[in-house]
């Protein structure tokens, strides 16, 4: 079975994400083939775990709590007032890129490409994997390593109409700008104003070829 992201466990209350324009039912949000499970602040903050199909056990992956799923659920985009149609990518921050890549390789994930850039003036390396319909973007400092677990840091959602999504959020999101990906545009939510603990961005779809 291919390695697929099936669920993210998020330590936020359900009404926070409902107020942010996501369709919430029974404490969960369906976006394509992925469920966002809102487990409340009792679990902390941010993304506190994930569920994957194609792994053989519930062993953590480079420190990230992991649940093995027998088979992926059916795709169901759901209905979202903010215009979300899919998850474009999930960002994983690694304190040791070599270690993280090895941990992902051990469960069958192989890097597709990598890119060097900077974050706040410091060099970073982005290494991209495919988990079913979702891209996993592993980010860390090249040429250095430190102790501690990797963390699931943020999510970028694809939307039908980026300008309509920005209008929906008003001053609770940044001005729309060109994304790194050619032909796409992006806006970053003010998650503090929205009460969300997961760094969240919205991106337009891929341009026609």
Buried (B, 14 or more C-beta within 10 A) or exposed (E): EEBBBBBBBBBBBBEBBBEBBBBBEEEBBBBBBBBBBBBEEEBEEBBBBBBBBBBEEEEEBBBBBBBBBEEBBEEEEBEBEBBBBBBBBBBBBBBBBEBBBEBBEEBEBEBEEEEEEEEEEEEBBBBBBBBBBBBBBBBBBEEEEEEEBBBBBBBBBBBEEBEEBBEBBEEBBBEBEEBEBEEBBBBBBBBEEBEBBBBBBBBBBEEEE
